[in-house]
Every structure is written in C-alpha cells, then in structure tokens.
Amino acid sequence: MGSFVAAFLVLLSISCWDKGIVEASVAGEKDLSLSTGEKHALDKFKTLMEAVLFDDRLKKEAYLVRWLRASRFDIKKAEKMLLENLRWRDEFQMDTIHDEDWSEFQERFPYEVSFDKEFQPVITSHMGQWDFRQVILAGKRHQMLRYIFKMLDDIDRAIQRQQDEGKMVTRGSHVSNLKGYNLRQHSCVQFPSVFEAMLNIMKQAMTPDTGKRIQVFGTSQQKWQNYLLEWIDRDELPVDFGGNKITRSTNDF
C-alpha cells in the first residue's frame, strides 16, 4: 500500500481542490539559461554521468539540467536523484510500460495529453471521479500503480518529443478536477479531507520554484477557466475544462 499511497501523493501534489490546476511551468528558455557557475556545474555533471548513461537522449543538457535544478545545482544530490530514478525505471520496467494493454484503465480513468502555448505537455484528468478503492478491492492495486506511473511518464515522453523537434521544453503540468472526491470511497488511502492543508505541508519539503508552481483554485469556474486559457490555447484545452478539444472524457463529467 505504501508505494500506491506515494504515487497518489505525487498526483495530488500537482493537483488541486475541486476545480484545481497546477500553475503553468517556467518557460524552457529560462530553464536552459544558465549562469557561468551553473554552466560549469552542468559540464561537470555531464562528464560525471557519461559512464552510466547509455541512452543518448539522457545525455542531453536539457535532460541533465532538470536534475541540477531539482537539487539546486548540488552535483552530488543531482547524481543521487538521477541514479535512483534509473533504478526505479529498471525496477518498474518503465521502458516497456507503454506496450502493455491499458484499455480497461483508460476507459475507467481517462486522461488527456495536450500542450500549452509554450509547447509544454499538459495532462488533464478528473481524479475526483477515479474510484481507487474499487480497483484495490478487485486486486488490481499493482496495475493501478503502474497506470499512474504510465501517466506521469507520458509527460516525460511528450517533453522528449518536443525536444527532438527542436523546442526548448523541459517541464510539463498536470491539471486535475477533484470535484466529487469521496473520502469514504478512498478511505483506504487515508487522505485528509482538506487538500489545501496537505499541499501546504508538502510545499515545505519542495524547492521554492516547485512550490510556487502549485496553485489551488476552488469552485469558481470563471476564475480557473480564465487562468487555464491564459496559458493553454482553447483548441488544446478539453471541453470539460473550458476549451474546444473533444476527448474521451467529454460529457462524462
């Protein structure tokens, strides 16, 4: 159960209460704009990781700088984080996760991958309607965990595709509607009823930049829709979030 809760926490840490969104990510140009000291750290980090990174896409500066920024340019911490991520990917067979049959989960837990005005991937979902308890009671906890990992990896894959096309993209976002969340239904996860309090606690453990990118909106539809349309084109935003894009979840919520 611990790993499932951890994965769920990851999702909720970038989701919000009722009609919630995560703030638009910092532009790729800013992510890749380095000071002299930061560029020196990146060069050292790149040389350090050269021997253990066998995939050429992982050797790209746009990929490596993500770990440096997450560790505030502490090379030892960045190395530890990256190596742990590689071990995690190997343990959960992430390189083949997209080859598995996810039709059942995609039908019951749909999400959409779109792109904002800066070409950064944005996943939209209705997590408030996702019945985790039913899946766990059906003995499919492991599959649900892997489905969550697949969703998160879809962001990373989209970032890689954008970079291959020459776009300076290093981040993605998750927009989630938690309307309808039922604490009793999800009691096996033992989450508090007030997500804002949980997010405030989690922000304390995040880097300042990450914490700033999390925003919580309540039930004011006009407010959160206006915010979303500031950084996502209407044709890229799903209908149920105020846009024009038809998705598998349209009209279901």
matplotlib code that plots the C-alpha trace (Angstrom):
import matplotlib.pyplot as plt

x = [0.0, 2.9, 4.0, 0.5, 0.0, 3.3, 2.2, -1.2, 0.6, 2.7, -0.5, -2.2, 0.9, 0.3, -3.5, -5.9, -9.2, -12.5, -11.7, -7.9, -4.9, -1.2, 0.5, 2.0, 5.6, 8.5, 9.5, 12.1, 14.3, 14.6, 15.3, 18.1, 19.5, 22.4, 24.8, 28.6, 28.6, 25.6, 27.1, 30.3, 28.2, 26.3, 29.6, 30.9, 27.7, 27.6, 31.1, 30.3, 27.2, 28.7, 29.8, 26.4, 24.0, 23.8, 20.8, 21.9, 18.7, 19.6, 22.9, 21.3, 21.8, 18.1, 17.6, 20.6, 19.8, 16.4, 18.2, 20.6, 17.7, 15.8, 18.9, 19.6, 22.8, 24.2, 26.0, 26.2, 22.4, 21.7, 23.7, 21.9, 18.5, 19.2, 20.7, 17.7, 15.4, 17.3, 17.0, 13.3, 12.7, 14.5, 12.6, 9.2, 10.2, 9.3, 10.8, 8.1, 5.2, 3.6, 3.5, 1.1, -2.7, -4.2, -7.6, -9.5, -7.8, -8.0, -11.8, -12.2, -9.5, -9.2, -6.7, -5.6, -2.2, -2.3, 0.2, 0.3, 1.2, 4.9, 4.7, 4.9, 2.8, -0.3, -2.2, -5.8, -7.8, -10.8, -9.3, -12.3, -14.2, -11.5, -12.6, -9.2, -10.9, -12.8, -9.6, -7.7, -10.5, -10.5, -6.9, -5.5, -3.5, -0.3, -1.8, -3.3, 0.1, 1.7, -1.1, -0.2, 3.4, 2.5, 0.5, 3.5, 5.8, 3.6, 4.6, 8.3, 7.8, 6.0, 8.9, 11.4, 9.3, 9.2, 13.0, 13.6, 11.6, 14.0, 11.6, 13.2, 10.8, 11.9, 8.7, 5.1, 2.0, -1.0, -4.5, -6.9, -10.5, -11.2, -14.9, -16.8, -13.9, -15.3, -13.3, -15.2, -14.7, -11.0, -10.6, -8.1, -5.6, -6.4, -6.2, -7.3, -10.5, -8.8, -6.3, -5.1, -3.6, -1.8, -0.4, 0.9, 2.7, 4.1, 5.3, 7.6, 9.6, 9.7, 12.2, 10.9, 10.5, 8.4, 6.2, 5.5, 4.2, 1.4, -1.8, -5.1, -8.5, -11.9, -15.2, -15.1, -15.4, -14.8, -11.6, -9.9, -11.1, -9.7, -6.4, -6.2, -6.9, -4.1, -1.5, -3.4, -5.0, -8.7, -8.4, -5.8, -7.9, -10.6, -14.2, -14.8, -12.1, -13.5, -11.8, -12.9, -10.9, -13.1, -11.7, -12.7, -14.0, -16.0, -19.6, -18.8, -18.4]
y = [0.0, 2.3, 2.6, 3.2, 6.0, 7.5, 7.6, 9.1, 11.7, 12.6, 13.2, 15.2, 17.3, 18.7, 18.7, 21.0, 21.0, 20.7, 22.5, 22.8, 23.4, 23.5, 26.8, 27.0, 25.8, 28.2, 28.7, 26.4, 29.3, 30.2, 26.5, 26.4, 29.8, 29.2, 31.5, 30.8, 28.9, 26.8, 26.0, 24.9, 22.6, 21.2, 20.4, 18.6, 16.7, 15.7, 14.3, 12.5, 10.8, 10.0, 6.5, 5.4, 6.9, 4.6, 6.2, 9.2, 11.1, 11.1, 12.7, 15.8, 19.0, 19.7, 16.5, 16.7, 20.3, 19.2, 17.2, 20.0, 22.4, 20.0, 19.7, 23.4, 22.6, 20.3, 17.9, 15.1, 15.3, 15.5, 12.4, 10.5, 11.6, 10.6, 7.2, 6.5, 7.4, 5.0, 2.2, 3.0, 2.8, -0.5, -1.9, -1.0, -1.8, 1.7, 1.3, -1.2, 0.1, 1.7, -1.6, -3.1, -3.3, -0.3, -0.3, -1.1, 1.6, 4.1, 3.6, 3.9, 6.5, 8.7, 11.5, 13.6, 14.9, 18.4, 21.2, 24.8, 27.9, 27.2, 23.7, 22.1, 19.0, 19.3, 16.3, 16.9, 14.4, 14.1, 12.4, 13.2, 10.6, 7.9, 5.1, 3.8, 1.8, -0.4, -1.1, -2.1, -4.3, -6.0, -7.0, -4.6, -2.3, -3.0, -2.3, 0.9, 1.9, 1.2, 3.1, 6.2, 5.8, 5.5, 8.7, 10.5, 9.0, 10.3, 13.8, 12.9, 11.2, 14.3, 16.5, 14.3, 14.5, 18.3, 18.5, 16.2, 18.7, 21.5, 23.0, 24.2, 22.3, 20.8, 20.7, 19.5, 20.2, 18.3, 19.8, 17.8, 18.2, 16.8, 17.6, 14.6, 13.3, 11.0, 10.5, 7.4, 5.9, 6.5, 5.8, 3.0, 5.7, 7.7, 11.2, 14.2, 16.0, 19.3, 19.1, 22.6, 21.8, 18.8, 20.8, 23.5, 20.8, 19.3, 22.6, 23.0, 20.0, 21.2, 23.6, 27.2, 27.1, 23.9, 25.2, 28.4, 26.4, 24.8, 26.8, 25.9, 27.0, 26.5, 26.2, 29.5, 28.1, 31.5, 32.1, 28.8, 28.7, 32.2, 31.1, 28.0, 29.9, 32.3, 29.6, 26.9, 27.6, 26.9, 24.3, 22.4, 22.6, 19.8, 20.9, 19.9, 22.4, 25.3, 24.6, 23.2, 19.9, 16.7, 13.9, 10.5, 12.1, 14.9, 15.0, 12.3, 14.8]
z = [0.0, 0.7, -2.9, -4.0, -1.5, -2.5, -6.2, -5.3, -3.2, -6.3, -8.3, -5.5, -5.0, -8.5, -8.3, -6.5, -4.7, -6.6, -9.9, -9.4, -11.6, -11.4, -12.4, -15.9, -15.9, -16.3, -19.9, -21.4, -22.3, -18.6, -17.6, -20.2, -19.5, -17.1, -15.3, -15.6, -12.4, -13.4, -16.8, -15.1, -12.8, -15.8, -17.6, -14.5, -14.1, -17.7, -17.5, -14.3, -15.7, -19.1, -18.0, -16.6, -19.1, -22.1, -23.8, -25.8, -25.0, -21.3, -22.1, -23.5, -21.5, -21.5, -19.6, -17.2, -16.2, -14.8, -12.1, -11.3, -10.9, -8.7, -6.5, -6.6, -8.6, -5.9, -8.2, -5.6, -4.9, -8.6, -9.2, -6.4, -7.7, -11.3, -10.3, -8.1, -10.9, -13.3, -10.7, -10.3, -14.0, -14.2, -11.2, -12.6, -16.3, -17.4, -20.8, -21.8, -19.8, -22.8, -24.6, -22.1, -22.6, -20.7, -22.4, -19.2, -17.2, -20.0, -20.1, -16.3, -15.6, -18.7, -19.1, -22.0, -23.1, -24.6, -25.0, -23.7, -25.6, -24.9, -26.3, -22.9, -22.2, -20.0, -18.7, -17.8, -15.7, -13.4, -10.4, -8.2, -10.2, -10.1, -7.8, -6.4, -3.7, -6.1, -8.1, -5.0, -3.7, -7.1, -6.6, -9.2, -7.0, -8.8, -12.2, -10.9, -9.6, -13.0, -14.7, -12.6, -13.5, -17.1, -16.9, -15.4, -18.0, -20.7, -19.7, -19.9, -23.3, -24.6, -23.4, -25.2, -28.4, -28.2, -27.6, -30.6, -32.7, -31.5, -29.0, -25.7, -23.4, -20.0, -18.0, -18.0, -16.0, -14.6, -14.4, -12.3, -11.4, -7.9, -7.9, -6.5, -4.4, -1.7, 1.4, 2.4, -1.0, -0.8, 2.9, 2.2, 1.2, 4.4, 3.0, 4.9, 3.7, 3.2, 0.4, 0.8, 4.2, 2.7, -0.1, 2.2, 4.2, 1.0, -0.3, 2.8, 1.5, -2.1, -3.7, -3.7, -7.5, -7.4, -4.5, -6.4, -9.4, -7.4, -7.3, -5.7, -7.1, -5.5, -7.2, -9.1, -12.7, -14.3, -12.3, -13.1, -16.7, -17.3, -15.7, -17.9, -21.1, -20.3, -21.0, -23.0, -26.3, -26.4, -29.1, -26.9, -23.8, -23.3, -23.4, -19.8, -18.8, -20.8, -24.2, -27.5, -27.6, -27.7, -25.5, -24.3, -21.0, -22.7, -21.4, -18.8, -16.0]

ax = plt.figure().add_subplot(projection="3d")
ax.plot(x, y, z, "-o")
ax.set_aspect("equal")
plt.show()
